């Protein structure tokens, strides 16, 4: 499967965080594109998840994922427990992230892993997206020649609420997650991030796509 370099970089990051994980549940899976690539190219199987959009859910189901239509805040895990729960690219679209992560914490087995991956507010992408949100368009003089080649549609940008990495860490600690690990990708300026597919690196101080991993002990 041929994918754009930005997407390929992101998939590499997600795959690294899921290495060795089993019994995985995906929150906000969208069309199931990542899950499909992970299955085909990395042998990582994610069979269950949730997504609030009916249209996206229909596509994800065609890709073989058992998806429930629900928001992350209101989803009832109905006694089902998992070893790994991943939020990939969706935290910025979740209004009450603390409530959503608390639901997931309760559905994790002891020793289970939570993975929260998103664009940090403080990153290059985050700053440009928030500028576009403030001015209401990509074709604004302040953004001329500096925004990403294939940015989110402005309609999605205006709906998002990106949080800083530190905000997300503090929320997760408050819920009870411990033993934090971090990895990142898209470490060049957004206008150059599609030039090559990057390998993920440790930390969260350089990347425009950052994974926060923590555990329920």
Secondary structure in CASP SS format (residue, H / E / C, confidence):
PFRMAT SS
TARGET T0000
AUTHOR 0000-0000-0000
METHOD secondary structure of the structure
MODEL  1
X C 1.00
X C 1.00
X C 1.00
X C 1.00
X H 1.00
X H 1.00
X H 1.00
X H 1.00
X H 1.00
X H 1.00
X H 1.00
X H 1.00
X H 1.00
X H 1.00
X H 1.00
X H 1.00
X H 1.00
X C 1.00
X C 1.00
X C 1.00
X C 1.00
X C 1.00
X C 1.00
X E 1.00
X E 1.00
X E 1.00
X E 1.00
X C 1.00
X C 1.00
X C 1.00
X C 1.00
X C 1.00
X H 1.00
X H 1.00
X H 1.00
X H 1.00
X H 1.00
X H 1.00
X H 1.00
X H 1.00
X H 1.00
X H 1.00
X C 1.00
X C 1.00
X C 1.00
X C 1.00
X C 1.00
X E 1.00
X E 1.00
X E 1.00
X E 1.00
X C 1.00
X C 1.00
X H 1.00
X H 1.00
X H 1.00
X H 1.00
X H 1.00
X H 1.00
X H 1.00
X H 1.00
X H 1.00
X C 1.00
X C 1.00
X C 1.00
X E 1.00
X E 1.00
X E 1.00
X E 1.00
X C 1.00
X C 1.00
X C 1.00
X C 1.00
X C 1.00
X C 1.00
X C 1.00
X C 1.00
X C 1.00
X C 1.00
X C 1.00
X C 1.00
X E 1.00
X E 1.00
X E 1.00
X E 1.00
X E 1.00
X E 1.00
X E 1.00
X C 1.00
X C 1.00
X H 1.00
X H 1.00
X H 1.00
X C 1.00
X C 1.00
X C 1.00
X H 1.00
X H 1.00
X H 1.00
X H 1.00
X H 1.00
X H 1.00
X H 1.00
X H 1.00
X H 1.00
X H 1.00
X H 1.00
X E 1.00
X E 1.00
X E 1.00
X E 1.00
X E 1.00
X E 1.00
X E 1.00
X E 1.00
X E 1.00
X E 1.00
X E 1.00
X C 1.00
X C 1.00
X C 1.00
X C 1.00
X C 1.00
X H 1.00
X H 1.00
X H 1.00
X H 1.00
X H 1.00
X H 1.00
X H 1.00
X H 1.00
X H 1.00
X H 1.00
X H 1.00
X H 1.00
X C 1.00
X C 1.00
X C 1.00
X C 1.00
X C 1.00
X H 1.00
X H 1.00
X H 1.00
X C 1.00
X C 1.00
X C 1.00
X C 1.00
X C 1.00
X C 1.00
X C 1.00
X C 1.00
X C 1.00
X C 1.00
X H 1.00
X H 1.00
X H 1.00
X H 1.00
X H 1.00
X H 1.00
X C 1.00
X C 1.00
X C 1.00
X C 1.00
X C 1.00
X H 1.00
X H 1.00
X H 1.00
X H 1.00
X H 1.00
X H 1.00
X H 1.00
X H 1.00
X H 1.00
X H 1.00
X H 1.00
X C 1.00
X C 1.00
X E 1.00
X E 1.00
X E 1.00
X E 1.00
X E 1.00
X E 1.00
X E 1.00
X E 1.00
X C 1.00
X C 1.00
X C 1.00
X C 1.00
X H 1.00
X H 1.00
X H 1.00
X C 1.00
X C 1.00
X C 1.00
X C 1.00
X C 1.00
X C 1.00
X C 1.00
X C 1.00
X E 1.00
X E 1.00
X C 1.00
X C 1.00
X C 1.00
X C 1.00
X C 1.00
X C 1.00
X E 1.00
X E 1.00
X E 1.00
X E 1.00
X E 1.00
X E 1.00
X E 1.00
X C 1.00
X C 1.00
END
